[in-house]
């Protein structure tokens, strides 16, 4: 079920900037903010990002990366 969020005490300068950005996309301020909130909610938190990064293990060695790129590119022209 959709929920309503209300934000109070926004400075005039901040609201004007939001209104301007919303207008650039042809949106009202609530429509613009709804999209921004959805985008924000879909991002990983810092803790989630750190946990995911740690699960990846150690990064490949530089020479391994260079060798993989050389293999993809093929032999150098002589």
Helices and strands as residue ranges (DSSP letters): H 12-24, H 29-42, H 46-55, H 62-73
